[in-house]
Amino acid sequence: MFPYEVEYNFTLTIVKEATRLFTPAYNSHKNIETKESSSDLVTETDKAIEKLISSRIKEKFPEHVFIGEETVSDDGKVVFGNNPTWIVDPIDGTMNFVHRYPHTCIVIGFSVNKEVQFGVVYNPVLDHLYTGRRGYGAQLNGFPLRVTGETKLNKALLLCEMGGRRDEETLAIKARNITAVCVEPDACHGLRMQGSAALNMCAVAAGHADGYFEFGMHIWDMAAASVILSEAGGVILSPIAGEEFNLLKRRVIAASSVELGTVLQSKIQSIEYTSD
């Protein structure tokens, strides 16, 4: 039996409950606020879903730690330690949610001793439920997930994002990174931007893409999807060669193989962000 079966089944229940807030709001008018930039949005639904999830967790597991995007945004502090910890993004892909672009999701991860034990990423628009339990595999709507195993850049479909920081220097680095993986003679097959870090990592896990790189996302964007990807046979690396991947560092390469991940490390330039 999976050692955190109670917590895992509880998560599936509260995701369904959160969907009842998400779905009617998706096609409705939204009250929008900006956070760090004009492209970093939050809606009343983000806040309502996080309040629902946090309250349910505190009722059921009062001793557990809670890390949520909107809660952290209020006080700016992430406390990620060894205690059982819930890591939640109420809506990953808020910009997509606002524009009714269907790549948006509810994200819940659970960690113990700083190791993510399970992750649930649910896209209510497409009814795609990605799950991963450490040592027990990853699934999409109950079907096993497996990465492609692709090793070569010139055969890979990649994912990346523009992110919320839009200053000229940051955008110039991102443009150079896009050029680096798209230029001949070793050009990737293609490059896509879906607008959700969690769904990008799940796309690699599902074999829909071969690699993904991004800078500036947060622990709540990556935690749940990281265990889904690793359980599907994928690899998670820091974009900086020789540096161990860290959920708090706000940078990631997700790849279908170590070989492809290493190639991406050699091609792209890292961008520094303040750690969570």
Number of C-alpha atoms within 10 A of each C-alpha: 5 12 10 15 12 9 16 21 10 14 23 17 11 18 22 14 14 21 18 13 15 23 13 11 17 20 12 10 9 15 10 13 11 11 11 10 10 11 15 15 18 22 18 12 23 21 16 16 25 22 17 16 22 22 14 15 20 13 9 12 12 11 12 14 20 22 23 22 23 20 18 14 12 8 8 10 11 17 12 21 13 12 14 20 23 26 26 30 30 29 27 26 25 25 20 18 26 20 11 15 15 16 21 28 30 26 28 30 30 28 21 17 12 14 16 24 25 31 30 28 27 27 20 21 17 11 11 15 18 29 30 30 24 18 12 12 19 30 22 19 13 11 11 16 25 22 25 21 18 21 19 16 22 18 14 22 19 24 24 22 21 16 18 16 17 13 8 9 11 15 14 12 15 22 12 14 18 16 14 18 22 18 11 10 7 13 16 18 13 15 17 13 13 17 23 24 29 30 26 28 32 30 22 30 35 26 19 16 24 29 33 26 26 21 24 20 23 18 25 25 27 28 28 32 31 27 32 35 31 24 25 25 21 27 24 24 22 22 26 19 13 9 9 11 17 14 23 17 18 22 25 26 24 30 33 29 20 17 16 23 29 18 14 25 20 13 16 19 15 18 16 12 13 8 15 18
